[in-house]
Amino acid sequence: MLRIEHLSKQYGSADRKAVDDLTLHIQPGEIYGFIGHNGAGKTTTLKSCAGILRFDSGDIFVDGISIKENPMECKRRMAYIPDNPDLYEFLSGIQYLNFIADAYRVSAADREQRIAEYAAALELTDDLASKINSYSHGMKQKLAVISAMIHQPKLLMMDEPFVGLDPKAAHTVKLLMRQFCDNGGAIFFSTHVLEVAEKLCDKVAIIRGGKLITCGDTETVRGNESLEDVFLELVEDANA
């Protein structure tokens, strides 16, 4: 569903690359966690996959389509939720969702059913008539999740999706993520919360300084240790 092939990205004239020859494959049905310190290259990778950032070398394929050659078709098949969703705050929640549904040409019947389902699950139904500028960070995050799922993309990319969510909402988002992948979608998301990655992800990749340290099935990467212990050991080894 998502193939990252030898992706490299450098900012300005800096010696170190933000992402350095990264290759990852995310299959349909997989929740794939992307783990690393601040500045490791996670957001740069996600933005490159979403078609927001141009990259220096390599290529990215969404459902077999090159984002270099056909970015619009790739974007039709994906959704991206940044770590701090930039929403049109002068709109109400329902106006924003209808705007997104219009952009993706979702029918009136489909959007009504999906908005009702996701808003009820995330306990946002009663707030959809309110302006987004009155929303808390957690409410904006919920609205971003609904807007990402409304056109039923094949690939969902999320940058720190649980930041600002209360425990109940975070649990609901995890259930929606698993349901999304059980229905044939794929999820690629970054997180600092290693316990979440350990329990939720089918596969994980650990990145440091733009370079991939390890990747694979979560159980294989974790071995007999916690994912946190493995992460710290690998980072220390890379620093040595």
SERO-4910 file (N, C-alpha, C, O; in steps of 0.05 Angstrom, whole numbers):
BEGIN
 pado doro    nc1    nc2    nc3   cac1   cac2   cac3    cc1    cc2    cc3    oc1    oc2    oc3
  Met    A     16    -24      0      0      0      0     17     25      0     11     45    -14
  Leu    A     39     25     16     58     47     16     86     35     13     94     19     30
  Arg    A    100     44     -7    128     35    -11    146     60    -12    143     77    -30
  Ile    A    163     61      7    183     83      8    209     70     -1    219     52     11
  Glu    A    220     81    -23    244     69    -35    267     89    -35    267    108    -51
  His    A    287     84    -18    312     99    -18    306    130    -16    318    146    -30
  Leu    A    288    137      2    281    165      6    303    180     20    313    172     41
  Ser    A    311    203      9    330    221     21    320    250     19    309    258     -2
  Lys    A    324    265     41    315    293     41    335    309     58    341    301     81
  Gln    A    345    331     47    364    348     61    353    376     60    343    386     40
  Tyr    A    356    390     83    347    418     84    372    437     81    391    434     96
  Gly    A    370    455     63    391    475     59    418    462     54    420    442     39
  Ser    A    439    473     66    466    463     61    477    447     85    501    442     87
  Ala    A    459    438    102    467    423    125    481    397    116    473    385     96
  Asp    A    500    389    132    515    365    126    498    340    129    500    321    114
  Arg    A    482    340    150    466    316    156    439    317    142    426    337    141
  Lys    A    432    294    131    406    292    118    384    287    138    387    273    157
  Ala    A    361    300    133    338    296    151    328    268    149    320    255    169
  Val    A    328    257    124    322    229    119    343    219    100    349    231     80
  Asp    A    354    196    107    378    186     92    373    157     82    376    138     97
  Asp    A    367    155     56    364    129     43    345    110     57    352     87     64
  Leu    A    321    120     63    301    104     78    284     87     59    274     97     39
  Thr    A    282     62     65    265     43     51    247     29     70    256     16     89
  Leu    A    221     31     66    201     17     83    177      9     65    171     22     46
  His    A    165    -14     71    141    -24     57    119    -29     77    123    -44     96
  Ile    A     96    -16     73     73    -20     91     51    -34     74     43    -23     53
  Gln    A     42    -57     83     23    -73     69     -6    -67     77    -10    -57     99
  Pro    A    -26    -73     60    -54    -71     68    -59    -87     93    -49   -109     96
  Gly    A    -75    -76    111    -81    -90    136    -62    -85    159    -67    -94    181
  Glu    A    -40    -70    154    -20    -66    174    -23    -38    188    -27    -18    175
  Ile    A    -19    -38    214    -14    -14    229     16    -13    234     27    -30    248
  Tyr    A     29      6    222     58      8    222     67     32    239     61     55    231
  Gly    A     81     28    261     90     49    278    117     59    270    135     43    263
  Phe    A    121     85    271    146     98    264    157    113    289    144    132    298
  Ile    A    179    103    299    189    112    325    216    125    323    233    117    308
  Gly    A    219    147    338    245    161    339    243    186    356    222    196    362
  His    A    267    196    364    268    220    379    258    244    362    255    242    338
  Asn    A    254    267    376    249    292    361    272    297    342    295    295    350
  Gly    A    266    304    318    287    310    298    298    286    285    318    288    270
  Ala    A    286    262    289    297    238    278    291    235    248    305    221    234
  Gly    A    270    249    239    262    248    210    235    237    206    227    233    183
  Lys    A    219    233    227    193    222    225    174    240    209    161    232    190
  Thr    A    172    265    218    153    284    205    161    289    177    144    291    159
  Thr    A    187    292    172    196    296    144    188    273    126    179    277    104
  Thr    A    191    249    136    183    225    121    153    226    115    144    221     93
  Leu    A    137    231    136    108    231    133     99    252    113     82    248     96
  Lys    A    110    276    115    103    298     97    111    292     68     98    300     50
  Ser    A    134    278     65    142    270     38    122    250     27    115    252      3
  Cys    A    114    231     43     94    211     34     68    224     27     53    214     10
  Ala    A     61    245     42     35    259     37     36    278     13     16    289      6
  Gly    A     60    281      2     62    300    -21     64    329    -13     60    346    -30
  Ile    A     70    334     12     73    361     22    102    372     18    106    395     11
  Leu    A    121    354     22    149    361     18    161    348     -7    156    324    -12
  Arg    A    176    363    -22    192    351    -43    217    338    -30    227    347    -10
  Phe    A    226    316    -42    249    302    -31    271    301    -53    266    305    -76
  Asp    A    295    296    -44    318    298    -61    323    273    -79    330    276   -102
  Ser    A    318    250    -68    322    225    -83    305    203    -73    294    205    -51
  Gly    A    302    182    -89    284    160    -82    257    164    -93    252    183   -109
  Asp    A    238    148    -85    210    151    -94    192    139    -73    200    123    -56
  Ile    A    167    147    -75    146    138    -56    122    129    -73    113    143    -91
  Phe    A    112    105    -67     89     94    -82     66     89    -63     68     76    -43
  Val    A     43    100    -71     18     95    -56      0     78    -74     -9     86    -95
  Asp    A     -6     54    -64    -22     35    -80    -11     31   -108    -25     28   -127
  Gly    A     16     30   -109     30     25   -134     34     50   -151     46     47   -173
  Ile    A     26     73   -142     28     98   -158     49    116   -147     50    121   -123
  Ser    A     67    125   -164     89    143   -156     78    171   -148     64    183   -164
  Ile    A     86    180   -125     77    207   -117     92    228   -133     82    251   -134
  Lys    A    115    221   -144    129    240   -162    114    244   -188    112    266   -198
  Glu    A    104    222   -199     92    222   -226     63    229   -225     53    242   -244
  Asn    A     49    222   -204     20    227   -203     11    233   -175     -3    218   -162
  Pro    A     19    257   -165     13    264   -137    -17    266   -131    -25    259   -109
  Met    A    -33    276   -150    -61    279   -144    -75    252   -141    -92    250   -123
  Glu    A    -68    233   -157    -80    206   -154    -72    194   -128    -88    180   -115
  Cys    A    -47    198   -120    -38    187    -94    -54    200    -71    -63    186    -53
  Lys    A    -59    226    -73    -73    240    -52   -102    232    -50   -114    234    -29
  Arg    A   -113    224    -72   -141    214    -71   -143    188    -55   -164    182    -44
  Arg    A   -122    173    -53   -122    147    -41   -112    148    -12   -110    127      1
  Met    A   -105    171     -2    -93    173     25   -106    195     41   -122    211     31
  Ala    A    -99    196     66   -106    218     84    -83    222    103    -70    202    111
  Tyr    A    -78    247    111    -55    253    128    -65    271    151    -78    291    146
  Ile    A    -58    263    175    -65    279    199    -39    289    211    -24    273    223
  Pro    A    -33    315    210     -8    325    222    -10    325    253    -32    321    264
  Asp    A     12    331    266     12    331    295     -4    354    307    -14    353    329
  Asn    A     -6    375    291    -22    398    300    -41    406    277    -34    424    261
  Pro    A    -64    394    275    -82    398    252    -88    428    248    -97    442    266
  Asp    A    -84    437    223    -89    465    216   -117    466    202   -119    462    178
  Leu    A   -138    471    218   -165    470    208   -175    499    202   -163    518    211
  Tyr    A   -196    500    186   -208    526    180   -226    534    204   -250    526    205
  Glu    A   -216    549    222   -229    553    248   -254    572    246   -269    573    265
  Phe    A   -257    586    224   -281    603    220   -305    586    213   -328    596    213
  Leu    A   -301    561    206   -323    543    199   -332    528    224   -318    526    244
  Ser    A   -357    518    223   -366    500    244   -355    472    237   -345    467    215
  Gly    A   -356    454    256   -346    427    252   -360    413    228   -347    401    212
  Ile    A   -386    416    226   -401    403    205   -395    416    178   -394    402    157
  Gln    A   -391    442    178   -384    456    153   -357    447    143   -353    443    119
  Tyr    A   -338    443    161   -312    434    154   -313    405    142   -300    399    122
  Leu    A   -328    388    155   -330    360    146   -344    359    118   -336    343    101
  Asn    A   -364    376    114   -376    377     87   -358    388     66   -358    380     43
  Phe    A   -341    407     74   -321    418     56   -301    396     47   -295    393     23
  Ile    A   -292    380     66   -274    358     60   -288    337     42   -277    327     23
  Ala    A   -313    331     49   -328    312     34   -333    321      5   -332    306    -14
  Asp    A   -337    347      2   -340    359    -25   -314    356    -41   -314    349    -65
  Ala    A   -291    361    -27   -265    359    -41   -260    331    -51   -248    328    -72
  Tyr    A   -269    311    -36   -265    283    -45   -289    271    -59   -290    247    -64
  Arg    A   -309    288    -64   -333    280    -79   -347    256    -66   -355    237    -79
  Val    A   -350    259    -40   -365    238    -25   -395    245    -27   -403    268    -23
  Ser    A   -411    225    -33   -440    230    -37   -453    239    -11   -443    235     11
  Ala    A   -476    252    -14   -491    262      9   -498    240     28   -496    243     52
  Ala    A   -507    218     17   -515    195     35   -491    183     49   -493    178     73
  Asp    A   -469    180     35   -445    168     48   -434    186     69   -427    177     91
  Arg    A   -432    212     63   -420    230     83   -438    232    108   -428    233    130
  Glu    A   -464    232    104   -482    234    127   -479    210    145   -477    212    170
  Gln    A   -477    186    133   -474    162    148   -447    161    163   -446    153    186
  Arg    A   -426    168    149   -399    166    161   -395    187    182   -383    182    203
  Ile    A   -405    212    177   -402    233    198   -417    225    223   -407    228    245
  Ala    A   -441    214    219   -457    206    243   -443    184    258   -441    185    283
  Glu    A   -432    164    244   -418    142    257   -393    150    272   -390    144    295
  Tyr    A   -376    166    259   -350    173    271   -354    194    293   -341    193    314
  Ala    A   -372    213    289   -377    233    309   -389    221    334   -382    229    356
  Ala    A   -407    202    331   -418    188    354   -397    172    369   -395    173    394
  Ala    A   -380    159    355   -358    143    367   -339    160    383   -330    153    404
  Leu    A   -334    184    372   -315    203    385   -328    223    403   -315    242    413
  Glu    A   -354    221    407   -370    238    424   -367    268    416   -362    285    433
  Leu    A   -370    273    390   -367    300    380   -393    310    367   -394    332    357
  Thr    A   -413    293    366   -438    300    352   -450    326    361   -458    342    344
  Asp    A   -451    331    387   -464    355    398   -448    380    393   -458    402    396
  Asp    A   -423    377    384   -405    400    380   -402    407    350   -389    427    344
  Leu    A   -413    392    333   -409    397    304   -420    423    295   -411    434    275
  Ala    A   -441    433    308   -453    459    300   -436    483    309   -441    505    300
  Ser    A   -417    478    328   -401    500    339   -378    507    321   -368    489    306
  Lys    A   -368    532    322   -345    540    307   -320    525    317   -317    520    341
  Ile    A   -302    519    299   -278    504    306   -260    520    325   -245    509    341
  Asn    A   -262    547    323   -245    563    340   -253    561    369   -239    571    387
  Ser    A   -275    548    375   -283    544    403   -275    516    413   -279    510    436
  Tyr    A   -263    500    396   -256    473    403   -230    472    419   -212    489    416
  Ser    A   -228    452    436   -203    446    450   -185    432    430   -194    424    409
  His    A   -160    428    438   -141    414    420   -151    386    415   -149    376    393
  Gly    A   -161    373    436   -171    345    433   -194    344    414   -196    325    399
  Met    A   -212    363    415   -235    363    397   -226    368    368   -237    356    350
  Lys    A   -206    385    364   -196    389    337   -183    363    327   -185    357    303
  Gln    A   -170    349    345   -157    324    337   -179    304    328   -176    289    308
  Lys    A   -201    302    343   -223    285    336   -235    292    309   -240    275    292
  Leu    A   -238    318    304   -249    328    279   -230    320    256   -239    313    234
  Ala    A   -204    323    261   -185    315    240   -186    286    233   -184    278    210
  Val    A   -191    269    253   -193    240    249   -218    234    231   -216    219    213
  Ile    A   -240    247    238   -265    243    222   -260    252    193   -268    239    174
  Ser    A   -248    276    190   -244    287    163   -225    269    147   -228    267    122
  Ala    A   -206    255    160   -188    238    146   -202    212    136   -194    201    116
  Met    A   -221    203    151   -234    178    145   -259    180    127   -270    160    118
  Ile    A   -268    205    123   -294    209    111   -295    199     82   -316    191     72
  His    A   -272    199     68   -272    190     40   -262    162     37   -256    152     15
  Gln    A   -259    148     60   -250    120     61   -224    116     44   -224    102     24
  Pro    A   -202    129     53   -177    126     39   -166     97     42   -175     82     59
  Lys    A   -147     90     25   -133     65     28   -110     66     47   -102     46     59
  Leu    A    -98     90     49    -75     94     67    -81    118     85    -89    139     76
  Leu    A    -75    114    111    -79    135    131    -52    139    144    -40    121    155
  Met    A    -42    164    143    -17    171    156    -23    192    178    -38    211    174
  Met    A    -10    187    201    -17    203    225      9    209    240     26    192    245
  Asp    A     12    235    247     36    244    261     28    250    290     14    269    296
  Glu    A     37    232    308     30    235    337      0    238    341     -9    258    352
  Pro    A    -16    218    333    -45    222    333    -59    223    360    -82    231    362
  Phe    A    -45    214    381    -57    213    408    -51    237    425    -62    238    448
  Val    A    -35    256    416    -29    279    431    -54    296    435    -68    303    415
  Gly    A    -60    303    459    -84    320    465   -110    305    469   -130    317    476
  Leu    A   -110    278    464   -134    263    468   -135    252    497   -115    244    508
  Asp    A   -159    252    508   -162    240    535   -162    209    531   -165    200    509
  Pro    A   -158    195    553   -156    165    551   -178    152    536   -174    133    520
  Lys    A   -203    161    540   -226    148    527   -225    153    497   -229    135    481
  Ala    A   -219    178    489   -218    185    460   -194    170    447   -197    160    425
  Ala    A   -172    168    461   -149    154    450   -156    124    446   -148    113    426
  His    A   -170    113    465   -179     85    462   -197     82    437   -194     62    422
  Thr    A   -215    101    433   -233     99    410   -218    102    384   -224     88    365
  Val    A   -199    120    383   -183    123    359   -167     98    352   -165     90    329
  Lys    A   -157     84    373   -143     59    369   -162     38    357   -154     23    339
  Leu    A   -187     37    367   -206     18    356   -213     25    327   -215      7    310
  Leu    A   -215     51    321   -221     59    293   -198     52    275   -202     44    252
  Met    A   -173     55    285   -150     48    269   -149     18    263   -144     11    240
  Arg    A   -155      2    282   -155    -27    278   -177    -35    259   -173    -52    241
  Gln    A   -201    -23    262   -223    -28    244   -216    -20    215   -222    -35    196
  Phe    A   -203      3    212   -195     13    186   -176     -8    172   -180    -13    148
  Cys    A   -157    -19    187   -139    -38    175   -152    -65    171   -145    -79    152
  Asp    A   -170    -73    189   -184    -98    185   -201    -98    159   -207   -119    148
  Asn    A   -209    -74    151   -224    -70    126   -206    -67    101   -216    -60     80
  Gly    A   -180    -71    105   -162    -71     82   -145    -47     79   -128    -45     60
  Gly    A   -148    -27     96   -131     -3     95   -104     -8    108    -99    -29    119
  Ala    A    -87     12    106    -60     11    119    -56     37    133    -64     59    124
  Ile    A    -42     36    156    -36     59    172     -6     61    178      6     42    185
  Phe    A      4     85    173     32     91    179     32    115    198     23    137    190
  Phe    A     41    112    223     39    134    241     63    136    260     76    115    266
  Ser    A     70    160    267     92    165    286     81    167    314     59    176    318
  Thr    A     97    160    333     90    163    361    114    163    379    134    150    373
  His    A    112    178    401    132    177    422    124    158    444    140    150    461
  Val    A     98    149    443     88    132    465     93    103    457     78     91    442
  Leu    A    115     92    468    124     66    460    105     44    469    103     23    456
  Glu    A     91     48    491     72     28    500     49     25    480     40      3    475
  Val    A     41     48    468     20     47    448     29     32    424     15     14    413
  Ala    A     54     38    415     65     24    391     67     -6    397     61    -22    379
  Glu    A     75    -13    421     79    -42    428     53    -57    427     52    -80    418
  Lys    A     31    -45    437      6    -58    438    -11    -57    413    -26    -75    407
  Leu    A     -7    -35    397    -24    -30    375    -13    -39    348    -28    -47    330
  Cys    A     13    -36    345     25    -39    318     31    -68    310     40    -84    326
  Asp    A     26    -74    285     34   -100    274     64   -100    268     77   -120    272
  Lys    A     74    -77    258    102    -73    252    111    -46    262     95    -27    265
  Val    A    137    -44    267    149    -19    276    175    -14    261    188    -33    253
  Ala    A    182     12    258    208     20    248    219     40    267    205     58    276
  Ile    A    245     38    273    259     57    290    279     72    274    295     61    260
  Ile    A    277     99    275    294    117    259    310    135    278    300    144    299
  Arg    A    335    140    271    352    158    286    369    174    267    383    162    250
  Gly    A    369    200    270    386    217    253    380    213    223    398    215    207
  Gly    A    355    208    217    348    204    189    353    176    178    345    170    155
  Lys    A    366    159    193    373    132    184    356    111    198    350    113    222
  Leu    A    347     92    183    332     69    194    351     52    210    371     43    200
  Ile    A    343     46    236    359     29    253    350      0    251    366    -18    248
  Thr    A    324     -3    253    312    -30    251    283    -28    243    270     -7    248
  Cys    A    272    -49    232    243    -51    226    235    -80    225    251    -98    221
  Gly    A    209    -84    227    198   -112    225    174   -116    243    163    -97    254
  Asp    A    165   -141    245    143   -147    262    149   -138    291    171   -140    301
  Thr    A    129   -126    304    133   -115    331    144   -136    350    162   -130    365
  Glu    A    133   -160    349    143   -181    367    172   -189    361    187   -194    380
  Thr    A    179   -189    336    207   -196    329    226   -174    338    247   -180    349
  Val    A    219   -149    333    236   -126    341    238   -125    372    260   -120    382
  Arg    A    216   -130    385    216   -129    414    231   -152    427    244   -148    447
  Gly    A    228   -176    416    241   -199    428    230   -205    456    206   -205    460
  Asn    A    248   -209    475    239   -214    503    240   -190    520    238   -191    544
  Glu    A    243   -166    508    244   -141    523    220   -124    516    204   -131    499
  Ser    A    218   -102    530    197    -82    523    208    -66    499    232    -65    494
  Leu    A    189    -55    484    198    -39    461    214    -15    470    232     -6    456
  Glu    A    207     -4    493    222     18    504    252     11    509    270     26    501
  Asp    A    256    -13    520    284    -22    525    299    -26    499    322    -18    497
  Val    A    285    -38    479    298    -42    453    305    -15    440    327    -12    430
  Phe    A    287      3    442    291     30    430    315     43    443    333     54    428
  Leu    A    316     43    469    339     56    483    365     43    477    386     57    474
  Glu    A    365     16    476    390      2    469    400      8    441    423     13    437
  Leu    A    381      8    422    389     13    395    399     42    391    419     46    376
  Val    A    386     61    404    395     88    402    423     92    414    440    106    404
  Glu    A    427     79    437    453     80    451    475     68    433    497     79    431
  Asp    A    468     45    421    487     32    403    494     50    379    517     51    370
  Ala    A    474     64    369    478     82    346    495    106    354    510    116    337
  Asn    A    493    114    379    509    137    389    538    129    394    556    146    394
  Ala    A    542    103    398    569     93    406    589     97    383    613     90    386
***
